[in-house]
Amino acid sequence: MIKCHLSRLMGERKLKISDVARDTGLHRNTVTLLYQETATRVDLDAINSLCKFFAVDVGQLFEFVDDSTES
């Protein structure tokens, strides 16, 4: 599973979804889906905009978490 750390990054900077949408030029719905970790697809331009805005690498925005259970 891919975990998105957008909510943490926004919380650290006390930003609202509308602030991020306005400042990055992304649609509010895109930011909301990433914030709530319900997005199923993300455009590379959106990832690029968020990484630039927060000055982070992709690995700081997204994380792979192995959710497989071994029996």
Phi and psi in radians as a Rosetta constraint file:
Dihedral C 1 N 2 CA 2 C 2 CIRCULARHARMONIC -1.746 0.35
Dihedral N 2 CA 2 C 2 N 3 CIRCULARHARMONIC 2.196 0.35
Dihedral C 2 N 3 CA 3 C 3 CIRCULARHARMONIC -1.794 0.35
Dihedral N 3 CA 3 C 3 N 4 CIRCULARHARMONIC 2.329 0.35
Dihedral C 3 N 4 CA 4 C 4 CIRCULARHARMONIC -1.797 0.35
Dihedral N 4 CA 4 C 4 N 5 CIRCULARHARMONIC 2.274 0.35
Dihedral C 4 N 5 CA 5 C 5 CIRCULARHARMONIC -1.755 0.35
Dihedral N 5 CA 5 C 5 N 6 CIRCULARHARMONIC 0.381 0.35
Dihedral C 5 N 6 CA 6 C 6 CIRCULARHARMONIC -1.065 0.35
Dihedral N 6 CA 6 C 6 N 7 CIRCULARHARMONIC -0.743 0.35
Dihedral C 6 N 7 CA 7 C 7 CIRCULARHARMONIC -1.085 0.35
Dihedral N 7 CA 7 C 7 N 8 CIRCULARHARMONIC -0.669 0.35
Dihedral C 7 N 8 CA 8 C 8 CIRCULARHARMONIC -1.162 0.35
Dihedral N 8 CA 8 C 8 N 9 CIRCULARHARMONIC -0.787 0.35
Dihedral C 8 N 9 CA 9 C 9 CIRCULARHARMONIC -1.081 0.35
Dihedral N 9 CA 9 C 9 N 10 CIRCULARHARMONIC -0.716 0.35
Dihedral C 9 N 10 CA 10 C 10 CIRCULARHARMONIC -1.184 0.35
Dihedral N 10 CA 10 C 10 N 11 CIRCULARHARMONIC -0.706 0.35
Dihedral C 10 N 11 CA 11 C 11 CIRCULARHARMONIC -1.101 0.35
Dihedral N 11 CA 11 C 11 N 12 CIRCULARHARMONIC -0.702 0.35
Dihedral C 11 N 12 CA 12 C 12 CIRCULARHARMONIC -1.077 0.35
Dihedral N 12 CA 12 C 12 N 13 CIRCULARHARMONIC -0.545 0.35
Dihedral C 12 N 13 CA 13 C 13 CIRCULARHARMONIC -1.803 0.35
Dihedral N 13 CA 13 C 13 N 14 CIRCULARHARMONIC 0.070 0.35
Dihedral C 13 N 14 CA 14 C 14 CIRCULARHARMONIC 0.935 0.35
Dihedral N 14 CA 14 C 14 N 15 CIRCULARHARMONIC 0.847 0.35
Dihedral C 14 N 15 CA 15 C 15 CIRCULARHARMONIC -1.803 0.35
Dihedral N 15 CA 15 C 15 N 16 CIRCULARHARMONIC 2.595 0.35
Dihedral C 15 N 16 CA 16 C 16 CIRCULARHARMONIC -1.708 0.35
Dihedral N 16 CA 16 C 16 N 17 CIRCULARHARMONIC 2.843 0.35
Dihedral C 16 N 17 CA 17 C 17 CIRCULARHARMONIC -0.997 0.35
Dihedral N 17 CA 17 C 17 N 18 CIRCULARHARMONIC -0.732 0.35
Dihedral C 17 N 18 CA 18 C 18 CIRCULARHARMONIC -1.119 0.35
Dihedral N 18 CA 18 C 18 N 19 CIRCULARHARMONIC -0.604 0.35
Dihedral C 18 N 19 CA 19 C 19 CIRCULARHARMONIC -1.097 0.35
Dihedral N 19 CA 19 C 19 N 20 CIRCULARHARMONIC -0.834 0.35
Dihedral C 19 N 20 CA 20 C 20 CIRCULARHARMONIC -1.151 0.35
Dihedral N 20 CA 20 C 20 N 21 CIRCULARHARMONIC -0.748 0.35
Dihedral C 20 N 21 CA 21 C 21 CIRCULARHARMONIC -1.065 0.35
Dihedral N 21 CA 21 C 21 N 22 CIRCULARHARMONIC -0.814 0.35
Dihedral C 21 N 22 CA 22 C 22 CIRCULARHARMONIC -1.117 0.35
Dihedral N 22 CA 22 C 22 N 23 CIRCULARHARMONIC -0.813 0.35
Dihedral C 22 N 23 CA 23 C 23 CIRCULARHARMONIC -1.320 0.35
Dihedral N 23 CA 23 C 23 N 24 CIRCULARHARMONIC -0.423 0.35
Dihedral C 23 N 24 CA 24 C 24 CIRCULARHARMONIC -1.725 0.35
Dihedral N 24 CA 24 C 24 N 25 CIRCULARHARMONIC -0.326 0.35
Dihedral C 24 N 25 CA 25 C 25 CIRCULARHARMONIC 1.437 0.35
Dihedral N 25 CA 25 C 25 N 26 CIRCULARHARMONIC 0.118 0.35
Dihedral C 25 N 26 CA 26 C 26 CIRCULARHARMONIC -1.419 0.35
Dihedral N 26 CA 26 C 26 N 27 CIRCULARHARMONIC 2.679 0.35
Dihedral C 26 N 27 CA 27 C 27 CIRCULARHARMONIC -1.170 0.35
Dihedral N 27 CA 27 C 27 N 28 CIRCULARHARMONIC 2.483 0.35
Dihedral C 27 N 28 CA 28 C 28 CIRCULARHARMONIC -0.994 0.35
Dihedral N 28 CA 28 C 28 N 29 CIRCULARHARMONIC -0.653 0.35
Dihedral C 28 N 29 CA 29 C 29 CIRCULARHARMONIC -1.108 0.35
Dihedral N 29 CA 29 C 29 N 30 CIRCULARHARMONIC -0.666 0.35
Dihedral C 29 N 30 CA 30 C 30 CIRCULARHARMONIC -1.074 0.35
Dihedral N 30 CA 30 C 30 N 31 CIRCULARHARMONIC -0.815 0.35
Dihedral C 30 N 31 CA 31 C 31 CIRCULARHARMONIC -1.130 0.35
Dihedral N 31 CA 31 C 31 N 32 CIRCULARHARMONIC -0.732 0.35
Dihedral C 31 N 32 CA 32 C 32 CIRCULARHARMONIC -1.070 0.35
Dihedral N 32 CA 32 C 32 N 33 CIRCULARHARMONIC -0.805 0.35
Dihedral C 32 N 33 CA 33 C 33 CIRCULARHARMONIC -1.086 0.35
Dihedral N 33 CA 33 C 33 N 34 CIRCULARHARMONIC -0.699 0.35
Dihedral C 33 N 34 CA 34 C 34 CIRCULARHARMONIC -1.218 0.35
Dihedral N 34 CA 34 C 34 N 35 CIRCULARHARMONIC -0.708 0.35
Dihedral C 34 N 35 CA 35 C 35 CIRCULARHARMONIC -1.050 0.35
Dihedral N 35 CA 35 C 35 N 36 CIRCULARHARMONIC -0.752 0.35
Dihedral C 35 N 36 CA 36 C 36 CIRCULARHARMONIC -1.510 0.35
Dihedral N 36 CA 36 C 36 N 37 CIRCULARHARMONIC -0.017 0.35
Dihedral C 36 N 37 CA 37 C 37 CIRCULARHARMONIC 0.987 0.35
Dihedral N 37 CA 37 C 37 N 38 CIRCULARHARMONIC 0.730 0.35
Dihedral C 37 N 38 CA 38 C 38 CIRCULARHARMONIC -2.001 0.35
Dihedral N 38 CA 38 C 38 N 39 CIRCULARHARMONIC 0.024 0.35
Dihedral C 38 N 39 CA 39 C 39 CIRCULARHARMONIC -1.197 0.35
Dihedral N 39 CA 39 C 39 N 40 CIRCULARHARMONIC 2.417 0.35
Dihedral C 39 N 40 CA 40 C 40 CIRCULARHARMONIC -1.819 0.35
Dihedral N 40 CA 40 C 40 N 41 CIRCULARHARMONIC -0.378 0.35
Dihedral C 40 N 41 CA 41 C 41 CIRCULARHARMONIC -2.448 0.35
Dihedral N 41 CA 41 C 41 N 42 CIRCULARHARMONIC 2.478 0.35
Dihedral C 41 N 42 CA 42 C 42 CIRCULARHARMONIC -2.341 0.35
Dihedral N 42 CA 42 C 42 N 43 CIRCULARHARMONIC 2.283 0.35
Dihedral C 42 N 43 CA 43 C 43 CIRCULARHARMONIC -1.267 0.35
Dihedral N 43 CA 43 C 43 N 44 CIRCULARHARMONIC 2.472 0.35
Dihedral C 43 N 44 CA 44 C 44 CIRCULARHARMONIC -1.079 0.35
Dihedral N 44 CA 44 C 44 N 45 CIRCULARHARMONIC -0.570 0.35
Dihedral C 44 N 45 CA 45 C 45 CIRCULARHARMONIC -1.123 0.35
Dihedral N 45 CA 45 C 45 N 46 CIRCULARHARMONIC -0.623 0.35
Dihedral C 45 N 46 CA 46 C 46 CIRCULARHARMONIC -1.151 0.35
Dihedral N 46 CA 46 C 46 N 47 CIRCULARHARMONIC -0.772 0.35
Dihedral C 46 N 47 CA 47 C 47 CIRCULARHARMONIC -1.074 0.35
Dihedral N 47 CA 47 C 47 N 48 CIRCULARHARMONIC -0.763 0.35
Dihedral C 47 N 48 CA 48 C 48 CIRCULARHARMONIC -1.052 0.35
Dihedral N 48 CA 48 C 48 N 49 CIRCULARHARMONIC -0.802 0.35
Dihedral C 48 N 49 CA 49 C 49 CIRCULARHARMONIC -1.081 0.35
Dihedral N 49 CA 49 C 49 N 50 CIRCULARHARMONIC -0.753 0.35
Dihedral C 49 N 50 CA 50 C 50 CIRCULARHARMONIC -1.184 0.35
Dihedral N 50 CA 50 C 50 N 51 CIRCULARHARMONIC -0.714 0.35
Dihedral C 50 N 51 CA 51 C 51 CIRCULARHARMONIC -1.110 0.35
Dihedral N 51 CA 51 C 51 N 52 CIRCULARHARMONIC -0.721 0.35
Dihedral C 51 N 52 CA 52 C 52 CIRCULARHARMONIC -1.113 0.35
Dihedral N 52 CA 52 C 52 N 53 CIRCULARHARMONIC -0.823 0.35
Dihedral C 52 N 53 CA 53 C 53 CIRCULARHARMONIC -1.055 0.35
Dihedral N 53 CA 53 C 53 N 54 CIRCULARHARMONIC -0.788 0.35
Dihedral C 53 N 54 CA 54 C 54 CIRCULARHARMONIC -1.574 0.35
Dihedral N 54 CA 54 C 54 N 55 CIRCULARHARMONIC -0.081 0.35
Dihedral C 54 N 55 CA 55 C 55 CIRCULARHARMONIC 0.972 0.35
Dihedral N 55 CA 55 C 55 N 56 CIRCULARHARMONIC 0.894 0.35
Dihedral C 55 N 56 CA 56 C 56 CIRCULARHARMONIC -2.269 0.35
Dihedral N 56 CA 56 C 56 N 57 CIRCULARHARMONIC 2.857 0.35
Dihedral C 56 N 57 CA 57 C 57 CIRCULARHARMONIC -1.465 0.35
Dihedral N 57 CA 57 C 57 N 58 CIRCULARHARMONIC 2.859 0.35
Dihedral C 57 N 58 CA 58 C 58 CIRCULARHARMONIC -0.994 0.35
Dihedral N 58 CA 58 C 58 N 59 CIRCULARHARMONIC -0.659 0.35
Dihedral C 58 N 59 CA 59 C 59 CIRCULARHARMONIC -1.156 0.35
Dihedral N 59 CA 59 C 59 N 60 CIRCULARHARMONIC -0.334 0.35
Dihedral C 59 N 60 CA 60 C 60 CIRCULARHARMONIC -1.555 0.35
Dihedral N 60 CA 60 C 60 N 61 CIRCULARHARMONIC -0.326 0.35
Dihedral C 60 N 61 CA 61 C 61 CIRCULARHARMONIC -1.596 0.35
Dihedral N 61 CA 61 C 61 N 62 CIRCULARHARMONIC -0.684 0.35
Dihedral C 61 N 62 CA 62 C 62 CIRCULARHARMONIC -2.153 0.35
Dihedral N 62 CA 62 C 62 N 63 CIRCULARHARMONIC 2.620 0.35
Dihedral C 62 N 63 CA 63 C 63 CIRCULARHARMONIC -2.461 0.35
Dihedral N 63 CA 63 C 63 N 64 CIRCULARHARMONIC 2.395 0.35
Dihedral C 63 N 64 CA 64 C 64 CIRCULARHARMONIC -1.526 0.35
Dihedral N 64 CA 64 C 64 N 65 CIRCULARHARMONIC 2.192 0.35
Dihedral C 64 N 65 CA 65 C 65 CIRCULARHARMONIC -2.096 0.35
Dihedral N 65 CA 65 C 65 N 66 CIRCULARHARMONIC 2.092 0.35
Dihedral C 65 N 66 CA 66 C 66 CIRCULARHARMONIC -1.320 0.35
Dihedral N 66 CA 66 C 66 N 67 CIRCULARHARMONIC 1.918 0.35
Dihedral C 66 N 67 CA 67 C 67 CIRCULARHARMONIC -1.819 0.35
Dihedral N 67 CA 67 C 67 N 68 CIRCULARHARMONIC 0.257 0.35
Dihedral C 67 N 68 CA 68 C 68 CIRCULARHARMONIC -1.311 0.35
Dihedral N 68 CA 68 C 68 N 69 CIRCULARHARMONIC 2.469 0.35
Dihedral C 68 N 69 CA 69 C 69 CIRCULARHARMONIC -1.868 0.35
Dihedral N 69 CA 69 C 69 N 70 CIRCULARHARMONIC 2.200 0.35
Dihedral C 69 N 70 CA 70 C 70 CIRCULARHARMONIC -1.622 0.35
Dihedral N 70 CA 70 C 70 N 71 CIRCULARHARMONIC 2.255 0.35
